[in-house]
Amino acid sequence: MGMFTSINIASTGMAAERLRSDVISNNIANVSTTRTQEGGAFKKSTVVMRPVSDKSATWRTPFVPSDLDNGPGKGVKVLEITQDTSQGRMVYDPDHPDAIKSGPNKGYVEYPNVNIVNEMVDLISASRAYEANATVIDGAKDMFTAALDIAR
């Protein structure tokens, strides 16, 4: 485990949370989009993350439980951006250009499956996680500075 490991780990978290914020912002921007290039209403996207671990860890801290197979973590990685394919809310508006022309839902318009309140909560969560990772980096820098001051 190197001197800059904590900074590297926190930087992976910051990059992942920034991407998550971008995806959430895109969801919010398209909350009323009823027509996309693919056809149909906009579908909400979510970011799927997974931890990065070093399975070949040779160094083990005494503070990590011995039954932890992967050793110390190495940060987080974005696995994929998925699209929620559930149906959005249906609003009766027969004069809308995207209204369904026939069938049992005739006259209804499908709006995106984006809940603005949930998206705002997720955006705040992503922002707080980004800030927490930035605080880790600041703490590591302060620790390095204190170590250099001791050495003088």
Buried (B, 14 or more C-beta within 10 A) or exposed (E): EEEEBBBBBBBBBBBBBEBBBBBBEBBBEBBEBBEEEEEBBBBBBBBEBEEBBEEEBEEEEEEEEEEEEBBBBBBBBBEEBEEBEEEBEBEEBEEEEBBBEEEEEEBBBBBBBBBEEEBEEBBEBBBEBBEEBBEBBEEBEEEBEEEEEEEE
